[in-house]
Amino acid sequence: MKVHEYQAKSILARYGVAIPRGEVTASPAEAREIAKRLGGRAVVKAQIHAGGRGKGGGVKLAKNPEEAFELAKQILGMTLVTHQTGPQGRVVQKVLVEEALDIDRELYLGVTLDRSRGAAVMMASRSGGMEIEEVAARDPKAIVREAADAGTLFPFQARKLAFALGLSGDSFRKGVSLMQALTKAYTETDASLAEVNPLLVTKSGDVLALDAKMTFDDNALFRHPEIKEMRDLSEEDPLEVEASRFGLNYIKLDGQVGCMVNGAGLAMATMDLVKLAGGEPANFLDVGGGANEEQVKNAFRIILSDPNVKAVLINIFGGIMRCDIIANGVVAAVREMGLSIPIVVRLEGTNVDLGKQILRDSGLKITPADGLTDGAQKVVVAAKAALSGVAKAAPSSAQPKPGWEI
């Protein structure tokens, strides 16, 4: 789960991370009053779940309260397009009005999970204010790392990073303190990312989080109800929000082949084979190990809510999940929704024969698959036929590529 910048800063401040003074608002008039309280000069920042806001026109400097009013009026309600929002952009519903600071240097600081080490790692760079991926691609040595084993960044590690950032004097001391506070916030909130970009060093020597981004492990939110309450559904894909209501793991993609699979690993393999067969997956959808007929029907409804879907591949390996339950759910969904697009089904595992019998007896146009490769090839053929407007049935058999049968 992601949160807005102002929410991330409020969390970090509780752990002792220094942040600029500021307030959030959805009113231009209130933005004017906030700027007055901050001394006149202020920065007006659009609050959306995406980076690159400044380049898109979502971060502006106001020289006085009246200018803060005008800028807030311009930004609120605008559709802000950045490299992370996609061409559709995001509508700005709130702005953060912050004090304008005298900038000396902009640095980068972030904590995330290093899967190769099995531990959190703090990354630091002198190249602040830009995407860390760009820095890593251009000059990997510009990023220094320290592993936070057991979720703790020790003082000697923080000092090592502060030296690498070129901090000195009072800024060095404040930087070390901020790094340890950031790591503690990351660990104790079950975050998957805590990023400060840029980390600001002012001309007076203060070290503050000028911007902040945090994402959290959804599976740990039950431990943090106060963070869970920060979820902004308007910033998420409506289909993904709908899927979460039914315990389904759904991520919308840009292709034409809808995928319904049980198990995240099998879902990833399914998408890979759809790609290998020449198609493009329209989604990642994991119905989980214990889905019932109602969840299967809702999964179908969510997949088909995407107008780009031209064919659906159902790939179920019955372990905990029974193939007959999936088959009954598929038949019920097709009859209830009056589906007209091609459906290819691959079933294996518990009660597979019964599941296949249910599909055969349904009298519906559901194409069975002999293995996952066969299913992927059939559904890609069907999707391409639908895209070209040719009424062409999926082939009764497909020759699998050597070494790719599952």
Secondary structure as a PSIPRED ss2 file (coil, helix, strand):
# PSIPRED VFORMAT (PSIPRED V4.0)

   1 M C   1.000  0.000  0.000
   2 K E   0.000  0.000  1.000
   3 V C   1.000  0.000  0.000
   4 H C   1.000  0.000  0.000
   5 E H   0.000  1.000  0.000
   6 Y H   0.000  1.000  0.000
   7 Q H   0.000  1.000  0.000
   8 A H   0.000  1.000  0.000
   9 K H   0.000  1.000  0.000
  10 S H   0.000  1.000  0.000
  11 I H   0.000  1.000  0.000
  12 L H   0.000  1.000  0.000
  13 A H   0.000  1.000  0.000
  14 R H   0.000  1.000  0.000
  15 Y C   1.000  0.000  0.000
  16 G C   1.000  0.000  0.000
  17 V C   1.000  0.000  0.000
  18 A C   1.000  0.000  0.000
  19 I C   1.000  0.000  0.000
  20 P C   1.000  0.000  0.000
  21 R C   1.000  0.000  0.000
  22 G E   0.000  0.000  1.000
  23 E E   0.000  0.000  1.000
  24 V E   0.000  0.000  1.000
  25 T E   0.000  0.000  1.000
  26 A C   1.000  0.000  0.000
  27 S C   1.000  0.000  0.000
  28 P H   0.000  1.000  0.000
  29 A H   0.000  1.000  0.000
  30 E H   0.000  1.000  0.000
  31 A H   0.000  1.000  0.000
  32 R H   0.000  1.000  0.000
  33 E H   0.000  1.000  0.000
  34 I H   0.000  1.000  0.000
  35 A H   0.000  1.000  0.000
  36 K H   0.000  1.000  0.000
  37 R H   0.000  1.000  0.000
  38 L C   1.000  0.000  0.000
  39 G C   1.000  0.000  0.000
  40 G C   1.000  0.000  0.000
  41 R C   1.000  0.000  0.000
  42 A E   0.000  0.000  1.000
  43 V E   0.000  0.000  1.000
  44 V E   0.000  0.000  1.000
  45 K E   0.000  0.000  1.000
  46 A E   0.000  0.000  1.000
  47 Q C   1.000  0.000  0.000
  48 I C   1.000  0.000  0.000
  49 H C   1.000  0.000  0.000
  50 A C   1.000  0.000  0.000
  51 G C   1.000  0.000  0.000
  52 G C   1.000  0.000  0.000
  53 R C   1.000  0.000  0.000
  54 G C   1.000  0.000  0.000
  55 K C   1.000  0.000  0.000
  56 G C   1.000  0.000  0.000
  57 G C   1.000  0.000  0.000
  58 G C   1.000  0.000  0.000
  59 V E   0.000  0.000  1.000
  60 K E   0.000  0.000  1.000
  61 L E   0.000  0.000  1.000
  62 A E   0.000  0.000  1.000
  63 K C   1.000  0.000  0.000
  64 N C   1.000  0.000  0.000
  65 P H   0.000  1.000  0.000
  66 E H   0.000  1.000  0.000
  67 E H   0.000  1.000  0.000
  68 A H   0.000  1.000  0.000
  69 F H   0.000  1.000  0.000
  70 E H   0.000  1.000  0.000
  71 L H   0.000  1.000  0.000
  72 A H   0.000  1.000  0.000
  73 K H   0.000  1.000  0.000
  74 Q H   0.000  1.000  0.000
  75 I H   0.000  1.000  0.000
  76 L C   1.000  0.000  0.000
  77 G C   1.000  0.000  0.000
  78 M C   1.000  0.000  0.000
  79 T E   0.000  0.000  1.000
  80 L E   0.000  0.000  1.000
  81 V C   1.000  0.000  0.000
  82 T C   1.000  0.000  0.000
  83 H C   1.000  0.000  0.000
  84 Q C   1.000  0.000  0.000
  85 T C   1.000  0.000  0.000
  86 G C   1.000  0.000  0.000
  87 P C   1.000  0.000  0.000
  88 Q C   1.000  0.000  0.000
  89 G C   1.000  0.000  0.000
  90 R E   0.000  0.000  1.000
  91 V E   0.000  0.000  1.000
  92 V C   1.000  0.000  0.000
  93 Q C   1.000  0.000  0.000
  94 K C   1.000  0.000  0.000
  95 V E   0.000  0.000  1.000
  96 L E   0.000  0.000  1.000
  97 V E   0.000  0.000  1.000
  98 E E   0.000  0.000  1.000
  99 E E   0.000  0.000  1.000
 100 A C   1.000  0.000  0.000
 101 L C   1.000  0.000  0.000
 102 D C   1.000  0.000  0.000
 103 I E   0.000  0.000  1.000
 104 D E   0.000  0.000  1.000
 105 R E   0.000  0.000  1.000
 106 E E   0.000  0.000  1.000
 107 L E   0.000  0.000  1.000
 108 Y E   0.000  0.000  1.000
 109 L E   0.000  0.000  1.000
 110 G E   0.000  0.000  1.000
 111 V E   0.000  0.000  1.000
 112 T E   0.000  0.000  1.000
 113 L E   0.000  0.000  1.000
 114 D E   0.000  0.000  1.000
 115 R C   1.000  0.000  0.000
 116 S C   1.000  0.000  0.000
 117 R C   1.000  0.000  0.000
 118 G C   1.000  0.000  0.000
 119 A E   0.000  0.000  1.000
 120 A E   0.000  0.000  1.000
 121 V E   0.000  0.000  1.000
 122 M E   0.000  0.000  1.000
 123 M E   0.000  0.000  1.000
 124 A E   0.000  0.000  1.000
 125 S E   0.000  0.000  1.000
 126 R C   1.000  0.000  0.000
 127 S C   1.000  0.000  0.000
 128 G C   1.000  0.000  0.000
 129 G C   1.000  0.000  0.000
 130 M C   1.000  0.000  0.000
 131 E C   1.000  0.000  0.000
 132 I H   0.000  1.000  0.000
 133 E H   0.000  1.000  0.000
 134 E H   0.000  1.000  0.000
 135 V H   0.000  1.000  0.000
 136 A H   0.000  1.000  0.000
 137 A H   0.000  1.000  0.000
 138 R H   0.000  1.000  0.000
 139 D C   1.000  0.000  0.000
 140 P H   0.000  1.000  0.000
 141 K H   0.000  1.000  0.000
 142 A H   0.000  1.000  0.000
 143 I E   0.000  0.000  1.000
 144 V E   0.000  0.000  1.000
 145 R E   0.000  0.000  1.000
 146 E E   0.000  0.000  1.000
 147 A E   0.000  0.000  1.000
 148 A E   0.000  0.000  1.000
 149 D H   0.000  1.000  0.000
 150 A H   0.000  1.000  0.000
 151 G H   0.000  1.000  0.000
 152 T C   1.000  0.000  0.000
 153 L C   1.000  0.000  0.000
 154 F C   1.000  0.000  0.000
 155 P H   0.000  1.000  0.000
 156 F H   0.000  1.000  0.000
 157 Q H   0.000  1.000  0.000
 158 A H   0.000  1.000  0.000
 159 R H   0.000  1.000  0.000
 160 K H   0.000  1.000  0.000
 161 L H   0.000  1.000  0.000
 162 A H   0.000  1.000  0.000
 163 F H   0.000  1.000  0.000
 164 A H   0.000  1.000  0.000
 165 L C   1.000  0.000  0.000
 166 G C   1.000  0.000  0.000
 167 L C   1.000  0.000  0.000
 168 S C   1.000  0.000  0.000
 169 G H   0.000  1.000  0.000
 170 D H   0.000  1.000  0.000
 171 S H   0.000  1.000  0.000
 172 F H   0.000  1.000  0.000
 173 R H   0.000  1.000  0.000
 174 K H   0.000  1.000  0.000
 175 G H   0.000  1.000  0.000
 176 V H   0.000  1.000  0.000
 177 S H   0.000  1.000  0.000
 178 L H   0.000  1.000  0.000
 179 M H   0.000  1.000  0.000
 180 Q H   0.000  1.000  0.000
 181 A H   0.000  1.000  0.000
 182 L H   0.000  1.000  0.000
 183 T H   0.000  1.000  0.000
 184 K H   0.000  1.000  0.000
 185 A H   0.000  1.000  0.000
 186 Y H   0.000  1.000  0.000
 187 T H   0.000  1.000  0.000
 188 E H   0.000  1.000  0.000
 189 T C   1.000  0.000  0.000
 190 D C   1.000  0.000  0.000
 191 A E   0.000  0.000  1.000
 192 S E   0.000  0.000  1.000
 193 L E   0.000  0.000  1.000
 194 A E   0.000  0.000  1.000
 195 E E   0.000  0.000  1.000
 196 V E   0.000  0.000  1.000
 197 N E   0.000  0.000  1.000
 198 P E   0.000  0.000  1.000
 199 L E   0.000  0.000  1.000
 200 L E   0.000  0.000  1.000
 201 V E   0.000  0.000  1.000
 202 T E   0.000  0.000  1.000
 203 K C   1.000  0.000  0.000
 204 S C   1.000  0.000  0.000
 205 G C   1.000  0.000  0.000
 206 D C   1.000  0.000  0.000
 207 V E   0.000  0.000  1.000
 208 L E   0.000  0.000  1.000
 209 A E   0.000  0.000  1.000
 210 L C   1.000  0.000  0.000
 211 D C   1.000  0.000  0.000
 212 A C   1.000  0.000  0.000
 213 K E   0.000  0.000  1.000
 214 M E   0.000  0.000  1.000
 215 T E   0.000  0.000  1.000
 216 F E   0.000  0.000  1.000
 217 D C   1.000  0.000  0.000
 218 D H   0.000  1.000  0.000
 219 N H   0.000  1.000  0.000
 220 A H   0.000  1.000  0.000
 221 L H   0.000  1.000  0.000
 222 F H   0.000  1.000  0.000
 223 R H   0.000  1.000  0.000
 224 H C   1.000  0.000  0.000
 225 P H   0.000  1.000  0.000
 226 E H   0.000  1.000  0.000
 227 I H   0.000  1.000  0.000
 228 K H   0.000  1.000  0.000
 229 E C   1.000  0.000  0.000
 230 M C   1.000  0.000  0.000
 231 R C   1.000  0.000  0.000
 232 D C   1.000  0.000  0.000
 233 L H   0.000  1.000  0.000
 234 S H   0.000  1.000  0.000
 235 E H   0.000  1.000  0.000
 236 E C   1.000  0.000  0.000
 237 D C   1.000  0.000  0.000
 238 P H   0.000  1.000  0.000
 239 L H   0.000  1.000  0.000
 240 E H   0.000  1.000  0.000
 241 V H   0.000  1.000  0.000
 242 E H   0.000  1.000  0.000
 243 A H   0.000  1.000  0.000
 244 S H   0.000  1.000  0.000
 245 R H   0.000  1.000  0.000
 246 F C   1.000  0.000  0.000
 247 G C   1.000  0.000  0.000
 248 L C   1.000  0.000  0.000
 249 N E   0.000  0.000  1.000
 250 Y E   0.000  0.000  1.000
 251 I E   0.000  0.000  1.000
 252 K E   0.000  0.000  1.000
 253 L C   1.000  0.000  0.000
 254 D C   1.000  0.000  0.000
 255 G C   1.000  0.000  0.000
 256 Q C   1.000  0.000  0.000
 257 V E   0.000  0.000  1.000
 258 G E   0.000  0.000  1.000
 259 C E   0.000  0.000  1.000
 260 M E   0.000  0.000  1.000
 261 V E   0.000  0.000  1.000
 262 N C   1.000  0.000  0.000
 263 G C   1.000  0.000  0.000
 264 A H   0.000  1.000  0.000
 265 G H   0.000  1.000  0.000
 266 L H   0.000  1.000  0.000
 267 A H   0.000  1.000  0.000
 268 M H   0.000  1.000  0.000
 269 A H   0.000  1.000  0.000
 270 T H   0.000  1.000  0.000
 271 M H   0.000  1.000  0.000
 272 D H   0.000  1.000  0.000
 273 L H   0.000  1.000  0.000
 274 V H   0.000  1.000  0.000
 275 K H   0.000  1.000  0.000
 276 L H   0.000  1.000  0.000
 277 A C   1.000  0.000  0.000
 278 G C   1.000  0.000  0.000
 279 G C   1.000  0.000  0.000
 280 E C   1.000  0.000  0.000
 281 P E   0.000  0.000  1.000
 282 A C   1.000  0.000  0.000
 283 N E   0.000  0.000  1.000
 284 F E   0.000  0.000  1.000
 285 L E   0.000  0.000  1.000
 286 D E   0.000  0.000  1.000
 287 V C   1.000  0.000  0.000
 288 G C   1.000  0.000  0.000
 289 G C   1.000  0.000  0.000
 290 G C   1.000  0.000  0.000
 291 A C   1.000  0.000  0.000
 292 N C   1.000  0.000  0.000
 293 E H   0.000  1.000  0.000
 294 E H   0.000  1.000  0.000
 295 Q H   0.000  1.000  0.000
 296 V H   0.000  1.000  0.000
 297 K H   0.000  1.000  0.000
 298 N H   0.000  1.000  0.000
 299 A H   0.000  1.000  0.000
 300 F H   0.000  1.000  0.000
 301 R H   0.000  1.000  0.000
 302 I H   0.000  1.000  0.000
 303 I H   0.000  1.000  0.000
 304 L H   0.000  1.000  0.000
 305 S C   1.000  0.000  0.000
 306 D C   1.000  0.000  0.000
 307 P C   1.000  0.000  0.000
 308 N C   1.000  0.000  0.000
 309 V C   1.000  0.000  0.000
 310 K C   1.000  0.000  0.000
 311 A E   0.000  0.000  1.000
 312 V E   0.000  0.000  1.000
 313 L E   0.000  0.000  1.000
 314 I E   0.000  0.000  1.000
 315 N E   0.000  0.000  1.000
 316 I E   0.000  0.000  1.000
 317 F E   0.000  0.000  1.000
 318 G E   0.000  0.000  1.000
 319 G C   1.000  0.000  0.000
 320 I C   1.000  0.000  0.000
 321 M C   1.000  0.000  0.000
 322 R C   1.000  0.000  0.000
 323 C H   0.000  1.000  0.000
 324 D H   0.000  1.000  0.000
 325 I H   0.000  1.000  0.000
 326 I H   0.000  1.000  0.000
 327 A H   0.000  1.000  0.000
 328 N H   0.000  1.000  0.000
 329 G H   0.000  1.000  0.000
 330 V H   0.000  1.000  0.000
 331 V H   0.000  1.000  0.000
 332 A H   0.000  1.000  0.000
 333 A H   0.000  1.000  0.000
 334 V H   0.000  1.000  0.000
 335 R H   0.000  1.000  0.000
 336 E H   0.000  1.000  0.000
 337 M H   0.000  1.000  0.000
 338 G C   1.000  0.000  0.000
 339 L C   1.000  0.000  0.000
 340 S C   1.000  0.000  0.000
 341 I C   1.000  0.000  0.000
 342 P C   1.000  0.000  0.000
 343 I E   0.000  0.000  1.000
 344 V E   0.000  0.000  1.000
 345 V E   0.000  0.000  1.000
 346 R E   0.000  0.000  1.000
 347 L E   0.000  0.000  1.000
 348 E E   0.000  0.000  1.000
 349 G E   0.000  0.000  1.000
 350 T C   1.000  0.000  0.000
 351 N C   1.000  0.000  0.000
 352 V H   0.000  1.000  0.000
 353 D H   0.000  1.000  0.000
 354 L H   0.000  1.000  0.000
 355 G H   0.000  1.000  0.000
 356 K H   0.000  1.000  0.000
 357 Q H   0.000  1.000  0.000
 358 I H   0.000  1.000  0.000
 359 L H   0.000  1.000  0.000
 360 R H   0.000  1.000  0.000
 361 D H   0.000  1.000  0.000
 362 S C   1.000  0.000  0.000
 363 G C   1.000  0.000  0.000
 364 L C   1.000  0.000  0.000
 365 K C   1.000  0.000  0.000
 366 I E   0.000  0.000  1.000
 367 T E   0.000  0.000  1.000
 368 P E   0.000  0.000  1.000
 369 A C   1.000  0.000  0.000
 370 D C   1.000  0.000  0.000
 371 G C   1.000  0.000  0.000
 372 L H   0.000  1.000  0.000
 373 T H   0.000  1.000  0.000
 374 D H   0.000  1.000  0.000
 375 G H   0.000  1.000  0.000
 376 A H   0.000  1.000  0.000
 377 Q H   0.000  1.000  0.000
 378 K H   0.000  1.000  0.000
 379 V H   0.000  1.000  0.000
 380 V H   0.000  1.000  0.000
 381 V H   0.000  1.000  0.000
 382 A H   0.000  1.000  0.000
 383 A H   0.000  1.000  0.000
 384 K H   0.000  1.000  0.000
 385 A H   0.000  1.000  0.000
 386 A H   0.000  1.000  0.000
 387 L H   0.000  1.000  0.000
 388 S H   0.000  1.000  0.000
 389 G C   1.000  0.000  0.000
 390 V C   1.000  0.000  0.000
 391 A C   1.000  0.000  0.000
 392 K C   1.000  0.000  0.000
 393 A C   1.000  0.000  0.000
 394 A C   1.000  0.000  0.000
 395 P C   1.000  0.000  0.000
 396 S C   1.000  0.000  0.000
 397 S C   1.000  0.000  0.000
 398 A C   1.000  0.000  0.000
 399 Q C   1.000  0.000  0.000
 400 P C   1.000  0.000  0.000
 401 K C   1.000  0.000  0.000
 402 P C   1.000  0.000  0.000
 403 G C   1.000  0.000  0.000
 404 W C   1.000  0.000  0.000
 405 E C   1.000  0.000  0.000
 406 I C   1.000  0.000  0.000
